[in-house]
Structures are given as C-alpha cells and as structure tokens.
Amino acid sequence: MTGTIIFLNGASSSGKTSILKALQNMLDEPYLDMGIDRFIWMLPKRYLDRPLWDDVLGKAVHAGPAGRVLFSGMHHAIAAAAKTGNNILADHVLVEKDWVDECARLFADMPAYLIGIQCPLEVLEQRERERKDRTLGQARTQFDVIHKYTIYDLEIDTSRLTIEECAQRSSSGCILHPGHSST
C-alpha cells in the first residue's frame, strides 16, 4: 500500500511549515514531515553559512551542486518512504524546473498532491522582516519563479486565511477532493 504525499510549495515566509505542522496535528493518520528544512539541517553546520551556503540554496532561486544532490536525495527519499506505506507531508521551494520534473516522474504512480501556497509579495516581505531568521530578500527573489513550473491540485492564499483554515482546506480539498482549487 502506497502512502499519500502532500507537497506544499511556496516562497520563503509564505506559511508552508506552519500549515505542515497544523496538518500533522489535524490528520487522523500519521504523516511524516519530510520537508526541505529537515534535509537542509542534515548538512554539516558549516554549510549553513556563507560561502558554503551558496553551494546549497544561497541564491534562493538556484541550487549549487551540493543543493542539487541534497534535494534530489530528498525527492527520492520521499518516494521511497511513500512506497513503503508512509504518508508524507513536505514543504518545498520548487524554484527549479528540474525539481518539478523529477518529482513528477517519481510520484507519478502514487497518490501525490501539490498545494500552491500563495501570498502577496508585500505580506511575504513583512513576515520575512518580522521573523528575523530569514535572509531578507529571499521572498522577493523567489516570488516570480516559485509557481512558474507547477500545476496545483489546490491553491491557498495565506494572507486571507488562518493557518488552521489553510490546513483544513488542504486536508479536505486535497485528500478528499483532488483537483479542487481554493484561494
């Protein structure tokens, strides 16, 4: 039995991780958090600072060689976990067409849903400033490319809904009614 994969794609500070955590608490069955930050934090600490960070995702829209290997490994790990029956939640920043294509190939024969996490740029930038744990300008850099290569099963605007409402719509819209779009 293959597990279900729910991917949340959006720019930095769009609310992906908060929605993921709310979904984990809300869903009846267990869903593993296999999001991008989990994989980034597996790197040696020295890769989280420049200059090595630029080799991972320091440019915010293009990964370096270490990032390409890391995120391909993430995609394959998600597929392997789902094929053994695990349900997966993963937040991502699908800024590279190759990543979208790879995920489409790997998840083609599985119940996998892609949710677009939308948010106006001015809200993203405000959140980014308030968080104080993000590189300023990342959201702006990702804004024009984050949804460029994707077709979503569901779209949610986090500037209009609470995190709980976003999670509820993700849960019911994706799992029960694939193909439904709501903003």
C-alpha beads as a LAMMPS data file, in Angstrom:
LAMMPS data file: protein, C-alpha beads

183 atoms
182 bonds

1 atom types
1 bond types

-500.0 500.0 xlo xhi
-500.0 500.0 ylo yhi
-500.0 500.0 zlo zhi

Masses

1 110.0

Atoms # bond

1 1 1 0.000 0.000 0.000
2 1 1 1.453 3.326 -1.077
3 1 1 1.248 6.285 1.285
4 1 1 -0.120 9.689 0.330
5 1 1 2.258 12.561 -0.451
6 1 1 1.204 16.155 0.142
7 1 1 3.673 18.756 -1.119
8 1 1 3.342 22.406 -0.051
9 1 1 5.149 24.773 -2.423
10 1 1 5.601 28.464 -1.773
11 1 1 8.071 31.278 -1.295
12 1 1 10.013 31.833 1.880
13 1 1 7.727 33.080 4.702
14 1 1 4.524 32.039 2.909
15 1 1 3.403 29.788 5.780
16 1 1 4.327 26.337 4.453
17 1 1 5.903 24.965 7.609
18 1 1 3.105 26.283 9.831
19 1 1 0.496 24.625 7.594
20 1 1 2.522 21.388 7.583
21 1 1 2.595 21.305 11.402
22 1 1 -1.135 22.052 11.594
23 1 1 -1.839 19.245 9.107
24 1 1 0.234 16.799 11.149
25 1 1 -1.886 17.605 14.197
26 1 1 -5.178 17.516 12.280
27 1 1 -4.907 14.396 10.130
28 1 1 -6.105 11.093 11.615
29 1 1 -3.291 9.018 10.133
30 1 1 0.361 9.815 10.853
31 1 1 2.139 11.922 8.232
32 1 1 5.918 12.212 8.286
33 1 1 7.480 15.676 7.977
34 1 1 9.973 15.271 5.138
35 1 1 10.194 18.947 4.249
36 1 1 13.078 20.938 2.861
37 1 1 14.289 22.272 6.214
38 1 1 14.608 18.720 7.591
39 1 1 17.026 17.920 4.784
40 1 1 18.923 21.206 4.972
41 1 1 19.509 20.699 8.719
42 1 1 21.101 17.311 7.985
43 1 1 24.033 19.136 6.394
44 1 1 27.180 19.848 8.392
45 1 1 26.777 23.175 10.206
46 1 1 29.472 24.855 8.098
47 1 1 27.164 24.533 5.036
48 1 1 24.551 26.771 6.677
49 1 1 26.816 29.840 6.447
50 1 1 28.415 31.557 3.504
51 1 1 30.359 30.801 1.427
52 1 1 29.233 27.142 1.541
53 1 1 25.529 28.105 1.815
54 1 1 25.746 29.418 -1.765
55 1 1 26.547 25.832 -2.790
56 1 1 23.222 24.705 -1.278
57 1 1 20.496 27.309 -1.901
58 1 1 22.181 30.614 -1.186
59 1 1 20.943 32.216 -4.369
60 1 1 17.326 31.458 -3.329
61 1 1 16.335 30.509 -6.894
62 1 1 19.178 28.227 -7.986
63 1 1 20.842 25.492 -6.007
64 1 1 24.551 24.855 -6.197
65 1 1 25.984 21.358 -6.744
66 1 1 25.538 20.353 -3.081
67 1 1 21.933 21.595 -3.139
68 1 1 21.065 19.732 -6.326
69 1 1 22.328 16.456 -4.831
70 1 1 20.610 17.165 -1.493
71 1 1 17.194 17.968 -2.966
72 1 1 17.285 15.088 -5.430
73 1 1 18.009 12.858 -2.445
74 1 1 15.043 14.441 -0.650
75 1 1 12.722 13.677 -3.574
76 1 1 13.928 10.066 -3.795
77 1 1 13.652 9.606 -0.003
78 1 1 10.058 10.864 -0.079
79 1 1 9.207 8.446 -2.894
80 1 1 10.856 5.533 -1.075
81 1 1 9.059 6.326 2.202
82 1 1 5.700 6.603 0.445
83 1 1 6.250 3.330 -1.457
84 1 1 6.636 1.531 1.869
85 1 1 3.277 2.889 3.063
86 1 1 4.270 6.074 4.882
87 1 1 2.149 9.190 4.431
88 1 1 4.302 12.232 3.747
89 1 1 3.996 15.991 4.212
90 1 1 6.745 18.061 2.618
91 1 1 7.194 21.779 2.251
92 1 1 9.426 22.872 -0.595
93 1 1 10.557 25.816 -2.679
94 1 1 10.228 24.417 -6.199
95 1 1 12.248 27.132 -7.892
96 1 1 13.947 24.831 -10.392
97 1 1 12.119 23.159 -13.267
98 1 1 14.320 20.056 -12.896
99 1 1 12.979 19.556 -9.350
100 1 1 9.372 19.739 -10.532
101 1 1 10.103 17.315 -13.377
102 1 1 11.904 14.895 -11.055
103 1 1 9.036 14.931 -8.529
104 1 1 6.503 14.403 -11.320
105 1 1 8.418 11.308 -12.501
106 1 1 8.979 9.896 -9.013
107 1 1 5.419 10.424 -7.750
108 1 1 3.520 9.706 -10.998
109 1 1 2.089 6.384 -9.856
110 1 1 1.335 7.467 -6.269
111 1 1 -1.399 9.465 -4.565
112 1 1 0.527 12.751 -4.535
113 1 1 -0.905 16.253 -4.292
114 1 1 0.764 19.588 -4.875
115 1 1 -0.587 22.574 -2.965
116 1 1 0.426 26.078 -4.013
117 1 1 0.913 28.355 -1.026
118 1 1 0.203 31.835 -2.348
119 1 1 0.760 35.161 -0.604
120 1 1 1.172 38.746 -1.855
121 1 1 4.777 39.942 -2.002
122 1 1 4.260 42.790 0.476
123 1 1 2.920 40.306 3.065
124 1 1 5.827 37.909 2.447
125 1 1 8.340 40.710 2.929
126 1 1 6.643 41.876 6.130
127 1 1 6.691 38.332 7.522
128 1 1 10.313 37.938 6.491
129 1 1 11.276 41.109 8.420
130 1 1 9.276 40.064 11.493
131 1 1 10.731 36.542 11.620
132 1 1 14.352 37.693 11.907
133 1 1 15.528 34.184 10.994
134 1 1 15.427 34.556 7.224
135 1 1 17.722 36.186 4.724
136 1 1 15.996 39.426 3.779
137 1 1 15.122 39.472 0.096
138 1 1 14.642 35.703 -0.269
139 1 1 10.870 36.006 -0.662
140 1 1 11.244 38.730 -3.318
141 1 1 13.824 36.675 -5.205
142 1 1 11.619 33.574 -5.181
143 1 1 8.318 35.351 -5.817
144 1 1 8.417 35.390 -9.640
145 1 1 9.647 31.798 -10.037
146 1 1 8.110 29.813 -7.174
147 1 1 4.916 28.912 -9.045
148 1 1 6.342 29.146 -12.561
149 1 1 6.774 25.423 -13.298
150 1 1 3.852 23.936 -11.385
151 1 1 0.221 22.964 -11.816
152 1 1 -1.562 22.645 -8.491
153 1 1 -4.225 20.370 -7.114
154 1 1 -5.103 23.177 -4.700
155 1 1 -4.047 26.786 -4.162
156 1 1 -4.327 28.620 -0.855
157 1 1 -3.682 32.295 -0.077
158 1 1 -2.242 32.512 3.438
159 1 1 -2.891 36.251 3.633
160 1 1 -6.641 35.565 3.613
161 1 1 -6.922 32.502 5.859
162 1 1 -5.608 31.446 9.259
163 1 1 -3.100 28.599 9.415
164 1 1 -5.838 26.313 10.734
165 1 1 -8.151 27.249 7.844
166 1 1 -5.312 26.629 5.377
167 1 1 -4.670 23.207 6.903
168 1 1 -8.386 22.346 6.879
169 1 1 -8.725 23.292 3.213
170 1 1 -5.541 21.377 2.389
171 1 1 -6.842 18.316 4.166
172 1 1 -10.341 18.282 2.723
173 1 1 -9.501 19.797 -0.656
174 1 1 -6.577 17.567 -1.488
175 1 1 -7.232 14.277 0.176
176 1 1 -10.989 14.156 -0.299
177 1 1 -11.462 16.251 -3.429
178 1 1 -8.343 16.296 -5.626
179 1 1 -8.408 18.864 -8.392
180 1 1 -10.364 21.413 -6.356
181 1 1 -8.843 24.904 -6.210
182 1 1 -9.499 27.431 -3.475
183 1 1 -7.936 30.793 -2.721

Bonds

1 1 1 2
2 1 2 3
3 1 3 4
4 1 4 5
5 1 5 6
6 1 6 7
7 1 7 8
8 1 8 9
9 1 9 10
10 1 10 11
11 1 11 12
12 1 12 13
13 1 13 14
14 1 14 15
15 1 15 16
16 1 16 17
17 1 17 18
18 1 18 19
19 1 19 20
20 1 20 21
21 1 21 22
22 1 22 23
23 1 23 24
24 1 24 25
25 1 25 26
26 1 26 27
27 1 27 28
28 1 28 29
29 1 29 30
30 1 30 31
31 1 31 32
32 1 32 33
33 1 33 34
34 1 34 35
35 1 35 36
36 1 36 37
37 1 37 38
38 1 38 39
39 1 39 40
40 1 40 41
41 1 41 42
42 1 42 43
43 1 43 44
44 1 44 45
45 1 45 46
46 1 46 47
47 1 47 48
48 1 48 49
49 1 49 50
50 1 50 51
51 1 51 52
52 1 52 53
53 1 53 54
54 1 54 55
55 1 55 56
56 1 56 57
57 1 57 58
58 1 58 59
59 1 59 60
60 1 60 61
61 1 61 62
62 1 62 63
63 1 63 64
64 1 64 65
65 1 65 66
66 1 66 67
67 1 67 68
68 1 68 69
69 1 69 70
70 1 70 71
71 1 71 72
72 1 72 73
73 1 73 74
74 1 74 75
75 1 75 76
76 1 76 77
77 1 77 78
78 1 78 79
79 1 79 80
80 1 80 81
81 1 81 82
82 1 82 83
83 1 83 84
84 1 84 85
85 1 85 86
86 1 86 87
87 1 87 88
88 1 88 89
89 1 89 90
90 1 90 91
91 1 91 92
92 1 92 93
93 1 93 94
94 1 94 95
95 1 95 96
96 1 96 97
97 1 97 98
98 1 98 99
99 1 99 100
100 1 100 101
101 1 101 102
102 1 102 103
103 1 103 104
104 1 104 105
105 1 105 106
106 1 106 107
107 1 107 108
108 1 108 109
109 1 109 110
110 1 110 111
111 1 111 112
112 1 112 113
113 1 113 114
114 1 114 115
115 1 115 116
116 1 116 117
117 1 117 118
118 1 118 119
119 1 119 120
120 1 120 121
121 1 121 122
122 1 122 123
123 1 123 124
124 1 124 125
125 1 125 126
126 1 126 127
127 1 127 128
128 1 128 129
129 1 129 130
130 1 130 131
131 1 131 132
132 1 132 133
133 1 133 134
134 1 134 135
135 1 135 136
136 1 136 137
137 1 137 138
138 1 138 139
139 1 139 140
140 1 140 141
141 1 141 142
142 1 142 143
143 1 143 144
144 1 144 145
145 1 145 146
146 1 146 147
147 1 147 148
148 1 148 149
149 1 149 150
150 1 150 151
151 1 151 152
152 1 152 153
153 1 153 154
154 1 154 155
155 1 155 156
156 1 156 157
157 1 157 158
158 1 158 159
159 1 159 160
160 1 160 161
161 1 161 162
162 1 162 163
163 1 163 164
164 1 164 165
165 1 165 166
166 1 166 167
167 1 167 168
168 1 168 169
169 1 169 170
170 1 170 171
171 1 171 172
172 1 172 173
173 1 173 174
174 1 174 175
175 1 175 176
176 1 176 177
177 1 177 178
178 1 178 179
179 1 179 180
180 1 180 181
181 1 181 182
182 1 182 183
